[in-house]
């Protein structure tokens, strides 16, 4: 059993070692006055690799006295082999041969490891690049890099997220050796963490699969180029450094990714800028800008701005800004803005604005403003606004405002302002408001108080006029009416009976106005129409129309006496059999009577009303 466990452990160790690239295998090695040949043999026994070389190129090299602890084979070979030799892995073999002479001496090869200066650990995903040529590499998972540059380059830049930027001077030598680099952690890593979170949430999530993604995170220098041509992100004239470069002009066959653009960018499918875009941006599918837009964005599907937008956004589907919007937005479906909007937003379906809107909103279905509206909002179905200040809201169905300050609302069905003041409301059915400073026009109107006039079939003002009236006139000796609205314009709903042999009764509706004469007296003018029936409901024409002009005198705090003349016009259908037997006798007397050519009988007389009013 013990033997079996040892065998399994040995196999696991062997498999694990085989997964590590041959030059990255770490070993311990002690050399005391030994030749290179002996040193290579010891490395073979420990690592399982096999060296291949011509004996004449290494014979006579030594003796070597040195100790290595947990060093990679690459690091050991760079020290024990002379500079004239080079080595390359191939499977489990390491081939050693003489380095060819570079007669032109045009390039410098640099390779080595990048370490954390505080922990001495090797760092993966470090960006190493040349600012002039934009040639770049990133360290592999073992922290190793290799880059070839023109010999006239003076400096190489090393960047990694959360680390201080570092530059190293290039040695003017054609020979290659390991050049190890140490970089120190940044003092303010919180700043870069915030920048990364902001960047990831806006632009880079789509592109983590691209090899140049890590450069966009690491490089903080501002690099500029007049022109970029790309096929896909990181595949173009700016290479893997495209996410770190500002371009004046950028042409992207399918799509491109850059730090920013200053004049013009055109993409067959998409354009992505990590930071700012100034000028014009055109894409067949989408544009994404991580920071600010100044100019125009045009996309077949969607435009996204991570911060402010100044200018114009036009898309077939949606525009979205996570900062302030100053300008014009036009979208086939939706505009979404996280912060203030100053300008015009137009969408085929909806405008969704989380903060203040100052300007014009137009949508085929709905506008939503999460803060204050200063301007005009128009929607085919509904407008929802948190606060509407001296603004106009127009909707095919409904307007809703949590708070108003002299706002105007026009809707096909309902207007609603929950708090504040409303200047004007007009709807096909219902208007509700807290305080009305102007006019309400609708079938039903409601408000807590008003300084203006609600006009409709039925208006109810909580602090306004609502009176119960008991009255008698020359035809109906017992009547009950309810008056609601305000003194300037009120509605009257009434019911009356004539307790006699004919059993006449009526239901009526009217409108009127009242104005003050003295401290306890007022004058009323009411126009009403009453349908008169005898017994059951009479479906033929039997309409008693009244014009009342009278006085109201206040007897007590909640009781008044009203009286005055009425001018009556009774219209009936003379062809109906019940007319001669019953309805012809309704008028107590007539001062005017006429039968029209289509057999409608009109009777007119002057009467009077005496009433008591309560509340």
Helices and strands as residue ranges (DSSP letters): H 2-19, G 22-24, E 26-34, H 36-47, E 50-52, G 55-57, E 64-72, H 73-80, E 85-90, E 93-98, E 107-116, E 127-129, E 136-138, E 144-150, E 155-159, E 166-169, E 181-183, H 189-202, G 204-207, H 213-218, E 223-232, E 235-236, G 239-244, E 245-252, E 255-258, E 260-267, E 270-273, E 277-283, E 286-289, E 293-299, E 302-305, E 309-315, E 318-321, E 325-331, E 334-337, E 341-347, E 350-353, E 357-363, E 366-379, E 382-389, E 392-395, E 398-411, E 414-427, E 430-450, E 453-461, E 465-473, E 478-486, E 489-498, E 504-516, E 521-534, E 542-556, E 559-573, H 577-581, G 583-585, E 592-595, E 600-614
